[in-house]
Amino acid sequence: MESSLPKPNFTSAIDFTYYPNPPNGSFIIKSKSEMSEVFVYNLEGRLLSQQKINGLDTKVDLSAFANGAYFFKCKFSENEVNLKSLNFN
């Protein structure tokens, strides 16, 4: 019996930037595609913040979070991007 992996379904690239990295309490995300949401997770995978967006840029406030590493999920229509950043207040 032969088994094969499914072919990946690649979507078009999402053009975005975020800065500064590492942030000092907050950072900016700018995109050429409209963003709908940004999620912030700790290293345990616990959702810490969810921000609704309807635009090409947003400021993510991290000042309430302790120094450390965080994961972010940015949603763009039907696509999403995951990134990691360190926070220094």
QUIBELPE-V63482 format. One record per run of one state. SS is the DSSP state (alpha for helix, beta for strand, coil for the rest). FROM is the first residue (numbers start at 1). TO is the last residue. If there is no record, write none. Layout:
ss=SS from=FROM to=TO
ss=SS from=FROM to=TO
This chain:
ss=coil from=1 to=15
ss=beta from=16 to=19
ss=coil from=20 to=22
ss=beta from=23 to=23
ss=coil from=24 to=25
ss=beta from=26 to=41
ss=coil from=42 to=46
ss=beta from=47 to=61
ss=coil from=62 to=67
ss=beta from=68 to=76
ss=coil from=77 to=78
ss=beta from=79 to=87
ss=coil from=88 to=89
